[in-house]
Amino acid sequence: MQTFRKALRSKDLALTAELALDARSDRASVVAQAKTMMTQVDAIQVTDNPGDRAHLSPLAAAALLLNAGIDPVLHMHCRDRNRIALLSDLLGAAALGVSSLILMRGRDIPADTRPRVKSVYDWGGRRLIEAASALEDADFLIGSIATVFKPDRDWKPEQLTEKADAGVKFVQTQLCFDIDLLRHYMARLVAEKIIQRVNVIIGLAPLPSADVAQVLGKTLRGAVMPARVVKRLRQAADPENEGIEISAEVLSEVADIPGVSGASLLCLGDPEAVAEAVRRSGVRG
């Protein structure tokens, strides 16, 4: 089976796509969506209820993908489980054959969520990473998150170093469409030699409309959505096609940034848009 782990080792740019999951997702829809995107990517990311609404169990979705011969990159948040539940899911992932994880603390649940839901945070992200690394019968490729920003002159990647010390082998950034900011950030990671310890994956997405782009810029953790991108979508005769084109252009430029190991494309409803963005980018030849 083609895996994310193998792609990181053998390809100049490893690619993943993130499933669009909701409460109505089922076996057929999950597999069909994943197979469409797998024509152009190496693995499929399975999120862990990232907003304030429940979707199909990420472990169940991962099992469906594995049964279809597709490698899942499983997300796991500390927000929704105590340490017993987290360890149980790690053991379950290992038993299923999941080989790659993205482990994180998870965003706080918005205060205005109704019905009100309590956050857990029995463990933090680093403790979860350490627990996954310590499992004797598992051989997880462990990932976490990183935030693209413009570091000052004295900045050191201390948090990334701590994650690497805990067992992280790759980090994935937030959604970022500012190529100059990406270049600056990656140049610092290269200079600080942290890329010798962790692979860096850049978050992108084919944007279906200006309104969606604006919402993502305001609601997704740290998302960088330049005004010029929103304006371009707003002025386009075919915003959906323009969004694919923008994603393809940025992906093509990301592939040439020193230190970048891969990219992950968020599916915002149409899996074919993800596949088409990769085709147009030319990163797969």
Phi, psi and omega in degrees: 000134174296131183231159176297320180302313180295321181296319178298325182281327193248344185247148178296326180222106175281139183235137172230164174228146185259124178302144169265103183250148172210186183292342181264357181299139178223182183306309185297315183291322179296311182293318180297316179299314182295317182296324177298315182284331181292350175295341184231354183235174186261338182199166182241128179273138181243113184282165183241077178043063189292333180265215180250024177228143180283142170234180179314137179311127180298326176295320178295317179297319178298319179297319178298319179293314180299320178296336178266007179078026183244134182279120177265143168255107191270126174273148175214125179259148171281340188302325192254004185216149170276180187295328178295315180294321179297314178296322178299317179291324176298315178296321177296318179298317179297318180295324179289333184105015175295131183250342184231137181230150164240115186249136184203164177295316184095146181286149175298146176286130181306142184296335183268009179295132178230132357293153185298134181240136180268138171280157184256290179055045172295322173242157169265175183300318182295321179295322178294318177300315179297321179294318179295322179293330185275350181294117188292325185265008180245148177232066184282141163271110190261130176238168175212199185245158175218157182243119176288129175203180180259100183292149174279178188298327185265004185294140173234142183282062186295318181294321178294322178296318178297320178295319178297319178299328181279347177126003181286135179248344175210154175231147179242133182274168172292173175298125183216118179251013179260098187292326178294319177297318178299316180298316181297313181299312182294326178300321178291320178296322177294314181298324180275359175065018179289336180291349173285347181247330181227142172277145183248124180247131184262133179274128179221180177191144168284120188268121185283341182194165177295321181297317178296318179300318179295317179297316179299319180298332182267333190249332180281143182308110173067011185305137179251107184235091182302147180301328181295329178291315179298317180298318180298318177294320181296325184271352184286141175291328178232086185302321182297316178294321179295323178296321176296318181296317178299313180299319179296317180297314181294318179300318178299319179287321178301322182300336183264000180280122179302135178096343179282130181259341183183184178215152176234130183254124178283128176274122182254029176132316183248105181297332179294331178296323177295310180299319181292323178299318178294318179301312183293332182293332181078008184287344180257011176077000000 
